[in-house]
Each structure stands twice: as structure tokens, then as C-alpha cells.
Amino acid sequence: MRYLLGTELLAPADLALGLAAVCWGYLTMRVQTRFFRVASGDGRGGPKTR
């Protein structure tokens, strides 16, 4: 498959950097949803339209 797509394996340092970026994004979203919940009742984050 690598030959077909013309890709290469990542170097260990690049792989670690990518993994750290994914973990950072995941943790950021978890903190955001835990501490900055939306107060509106529609669950979408927008203003109430009633």
C-alpha cells in the first residue's frame, strides 16, 4: 500500500510530535466541555429562539 500511495514511514520524532498534537487537542476539548458548558437549553450553543 505504501508503494501504491507513495508514502514513507514517519521518523520516531515526527510520530511523537503528531501523537502529542492529537493528545493536546483531545485534552483541550475535554477541558472545554467540562468547564465551559453552554447555558442554553437547545444543546447547540446558540441563543434560544422562542
N, CA, C and O atoms as a MOPAC input file, in Angstrom:
PM7 MOZYME 1SCF
protein

 N      0.81700 1    -1.18700 1     0.00000 1
 C      0.00000 1     0.00000 1     0.00000 1
 C      0.86700 1     1.25800 1     0.00000 1
 O      0.52700 1     2.25000 1    -0.64600 1
 N      1.99000 1     1.21700 1     0.72800 1
 C      2.88600 1     2.38400 1     0.72500 1
 C      3.41600 1     2.66700 1    -0.67400 1
 O      3.54400 1     3.82400 1    -1.07400 1
 N      3.72200 1     1.61400 1    -1.40900 1
 C      4.22500 1     1.79200 1    -2.77500 1
 C      3.14800 1     2.40300 1    -3.66500 1
 O      3.44000 1     3.27100 1    -4.48700 1
 N      1.92600 1     1.96200 1    -3.50600 1
 C      0.81700 1     2.46200 1    -4.31500 1
 C      0.55700 1     3.94300 1    -4.04300 1
 O      0.31400 1     4.71500 1    -4.97000 1
 N      0.60700 1     4.33500 1    -2.77600 1
 C      0.33000 1     5.72700 1    -2.40700 1
 C      1.57500 1     6.60700 1    -2.40200 1
 O      1.46400 1     7.83200 1    -2.35500 1
 N      2.74900 1     6.00300 1    -2.45000 1
 C      3.98500 1     6.77300 1    -2.45700 1
 C      4.28500 1     7.42300 1    -1.12100 1
 O      4.78200 1     8.54800 1    -1.08000 1
 N      3.99300 1     6.73700 1    -0.03000 1
 C      4.22700 1     7.29400 1     1.30000 1
 C      5.43800 1     6.64400 1     1.94800 1
 O      5.94700 1     5.63400 1     1.46300 1
 N      5.89500 1     7.23000 1     3.05000 1
 C      7.01200 1     6.70600 1     3.82300 1
 C      6.60400 1     6.61100 1     5.28100 1
 O      5.64400 1     7.24800 1     5.71300 1
 N      7.34200 1     5.81000 1     6.03300 1
 C      7.11700 1     5.74700 1     7.47300 1
 C      7.59100 1     7.03800 1     8.12800 1
 O      8.53900 1     7.66400 1     7.65500 1
 N      6.94800 1     7.43000 1     9.19600 1
 C      7.38100 1     8.60500 1     9.93400 1
 C      8.58800 1     8.26600 1    10.80100 1
 O      8.73300 1     7.14700 1    11.29200 1
 N      9.43900 1     9.25700 1    10.97200 1
 C     10.55200 1     9.10300 1    11.91100 1
 C      9.97000 1     9.09600 1    13.32500 1
 O      8.90800 1     9.67900 1    13.54400 1
 N     10.62200 1     8.46300 1    14.27700 1
 C     10.08700 1     8.40600 1    15.64100 1
 C      9.80300 1     9.78800 1    16.25000 1
 O      8.82000 1     9.95500 1    16.97100 1
 N     10.64900 1    10.75900 1    15.96600 1
 C     10.41700 1    12.10300 1    16.50000 1
 C      9.15800 1    12.72300 1    15.89500 1
 O      8.38500 1    13.36600 1    16.60500 1
 N      8.94600 1    12.53700 1    14.59900 1
 C      7.74800 1    13.06500 1    13.94700 1
 C      6.49100 1    12.36300 1    14.44400 1
 O      5.44900 1    12.99300 1    14.62300 1
 N      6.59400 1    11.07300 1    14.66200 1
 C      5.46200 1    10.31300 1    15.19200 1
 C      5.10100 1    10.78600 1    16.59500 1
 O      3.92300 1    10.93000 1    16.92200 1
 N      6.11300 1    11.02800 1    17.42100 1
 C      5.87400 1    11.52800 1    18.78000 1
 C      5.24800 1    12.91300 1    18.74200 1
 O      4.35900 1    13.20800 1    19.54000 1
 N      5.69300 1    13.76300 1    17.83300 1
 C      5.12500 1    15.10700 1    17.70800 1
 C      3.65700 1    15.04900 1    17.28800 1
 O      2.82300 1    15.78000 1    17.82200 1
 N      3.35200 1    14.18500 1    16.33900 1
 C      1.95700 1    14.03800 1    15.91400 1
 C      1.08200 1    13.48900 1    17.01900 1
 O     -0.04900 1    13.94400 1    17.19400 1
 N      1.57700 1    12.53000 1    17.76200 1
 C      0.81700 1    11.96700 1    18.87300 1
 C      0.58100 1    13.01000 1    19.96200 1
 O     -0.50400 1    13.07600 1    20.54000 1
 N      1.60200 1    13.82400 1    20.23800 1
 C      1.45300 1    14.88300 1    21.23300 1
 C      0.41100 1    15.90600 1    20.78500 1
 O     -0.35800 1    16.40300 1    21.60800 1
 N      0.37600 1    16.22400 1    19.50300 1
 C     -0.60500 1    17.18300 1    18.99200 1
 C     -2.02400 1    16.63300 1    19.11900 1
 O     -2.94500 1    17.36600 1    19.48100 1
 N     -2.20100 1    15.35800 1    18.82500 1
 C     -3.51900 1    14.73600 1    18.95400 1
 C     -3.97100 1    14.73000 1    20.41100 1
 O     -5.11900 1    15.05400 1    20.71400 1
 N     -3.06600 1    14.36100 1    21.30500 1
 C     -3.40700 1    14.32700 1    22.73200 1
 C     -3.72900 1    15.71800 1    23.25300 1
 O     -4.65700 1    15.89000 1    24.04400 1
 N     -2.96700 1    16.71000 1    22.81200 1
 C     -3.21700 1    18.09500 1    23.23600 1
 C     -4.60600 1    18.55200 1    22.78100 1
 O     -5.33100 1    19.17600 1    23.55700 1
 N     -4.98200 1    18.25300 1    21.55200 1
 C     -6.30700 1    18.61900 1    21.05200 1
 C     -7.41700 1    17.91800 1    21.81700 1
 O     -8.43700 1    18.52600 1    22.14300 1
 N     -7.21800 1    16.63900 1    22.10200 1
 C     -8.21400 1    15.88300 1    22.85200 1
 C     -8.39700 1    16.45900 1    24.26000 1
 O     -9.52300 1    16.66700 1    24.71200 1
 N     -7.29000 1    16.71300 1    24.93800 1
 C     -7.37400 1    17.25900 1    26.29900 1
 C     -7.99500 1    18.65700 1    26.31100 1
 O     -8.74700 1    19.00100 1    27.22300 1
 N     -7.67800 1    19.45100 1    25.30400 1
 C     -8.25800 1    20.79000 1    25.20700 1
 C     -9.77600 1    20.71200 1    25.08000 1
 O    -10.49400 1    21.46700 1    25.73700 1
 N    -10.26100 1    19.81700 1    24.25100 1
 C    -11.71200 1    19.68200 1    24.08400 1
 C    -12.37300 1    19.14200 1    25.34400 1
 O    -13.48000 1    19.56200 1    25.68000 1
 N    -11.71800 1    18.21800 1    26.05000 1
 C    -12.27400 1    17.70500 1    27.30000 1
 C    -12.38500 1    18.80700 1    28.34600 1
 O    -13.40100 1    18.90400 1    29.03300 1
 N    -11.35600 1    19.63900 1    28.47500 1
 C    -11.38100 1    20.74900 1    29.43700 1
 C    -12.45300 1    21.74300 1    29.03900 1
 O    -13.18100 1    22.24200 1    29.89600 1
 N    -12.56200 1    22.03800 1    27.75400 1
 C    -13.55100 1    22.99600 1    27.28500 1
 C    -14.96400 1    22.51700 1    27.59800 1
 O    -15.78400 1    23.29900 1    28.07900 1
 N    -15.26200 1    21.25100 1    27.33500 1
 C    -16.61300 1    20.76600 1    27.59300 1
 C    -16.88600 1    20.63800 1    29.08900 1
 O    -18.04000 1    20.71700 1    29.51100 1
 N    -15.85400 1    20.44400 1    29.88900 1
 C    -16.05700 1    20.30800 1    31.33700 1
 C    -16.30000 1    21.64600 1    32.01200 1
 O    -17.16500 1    21.74700 1    32.88200 1
 N    -15.56300 1    22.66600 1    31.63200 1
 C    -15.61900 1    23.93200 1    32.34100 1
 C    -16.41300 1    25.03000 1    31.63500 1
 O    -16.77800 1    26.02300 1    32.26500 1
 N    -16.68400 1    24.87100 1    30.35800 1
 C    -17.39600 1    25.90900 1    29.62100 1
 C    -18.64900 1    25.34300 1    28.97700 1
 O    -18.79100 1    25.33200 1    27.75400 1
 N    -19.53700 1    24.88300 1    29.80900 1
 C    -20.78600 1    24.32200 1    29.28900 1
 C    -21.71400 1    25.42800 1    28.83000 1
 O    -21.66700 1    26.54500 1    29.34400 1
 N    -22.55700 1    25.11300 1    27.86000 1
 C    -23.49200 1    26.08300 1    27.29300 1
 C    -24.70700 1    26.17100 1    28.19200 1
 O    -25.22500 1    25.15300 1    28.65000 1
 N    -25.16600 1    27.39500 1    28.44500 1
 C    -26.28100 1    27.59700 1    29.35000 1
 C    -27.63600 1    27.48300 1    28.65000 1
 O    -28.65500 1    27.33900 1    29.32500 1
 N    -27.67700 1    27.54200 1    27.33300 1
 C    -28.96400 1    27.47900 1    26.63600 1
 C    -29.52400 1    26.06100 1    26.67800 1
 O    -28.78500 1    25.09300 1    26.85600 1
 N    -30.81900 1    25.95700 1    26.51500 1
 C    -31.47300 1    24.66600 1    26.63100 1
 C    -31.56800 1    23.88000 1    25.34700 1
 O    -32.03400 1    22.74100 1    25.36800 1
 N    -31.13900 1    24.44700 1    24.21000 1
 C    -31.30000 1    23.71800 1    22.96100 1
 C    -30.14300 1    22.76900 1    22.68700 1
 O    -30.24900 1    21.94000 1    21.78300 1
 N    -29.05200 1    22.85400 1    23.42100 1
 C    -27.95900 1    21.93200 1    23.28100 1
 C    -27.02900 1    22.20800 1    22.12600 1
 O    -26.04000 1    21.49600 1    21.95100 1
 N    -27.32100 1    23.23300 1    21.32500 1
 C    -26.48200 1    23.54800 1    20.17300 1
 C    -25.57800 1    24.73800 1    20.43000 1
 O    -24.69600 1    25.00900 1    19.61500 1
 N    -25.75500 1    25.45000 1    21.51100 1
 C    -24.88300 1    26.56400 1    21.83100 1
 C    -25.40100 1    27.90000 1    21.35600 1
 O    -24.82700 1    28.93000 1    21.70800 1
 N    -26.43100 1    27.92600 1    20.59400 1
 C    -26.96800 1    29.18500 1    20.07700 1
 C    -27.96700 1    29.79700 1    21.04400 1
 O    -28.32300 1    29.18000 1    22.04800 1
 N    -28.41900 1    31.00700 1    20.74500 1
 C    -29.42200 1    31.62700 1    21.60300 1
 C    -30.77100 1    30.94000 1    21.46300 1
 O    -31.06700 1    30.32600 1    20.43900 1
 N    -31.56400 1    31.04900 1    22.48200 1
 C    -32.89800 1    30.46800 1    22.42000 1
 C    -33.75200 1    31.27400 1    21.44200 1
 O    -33.69400 1    32.50300 1    21.41200 1
 N    -34.53300 1    30.57000 1    20.65400 1
 C    -35.33000 1    31.23600 1    19.62000 1
 C    -36.81800 1    31.13800 1    19.93700 1
 O    -37.61300 1    30.74700 1    19.08200 1
 N    -37.17800 1    31.47800 1    21.10900 1
 C    -38.57800 1    31.38200 1    21.48700 1
 C    -39.14700 1    32.66800 1    21.84500 1
 O    -40.32700 1    32.74800 1    22.18800 1

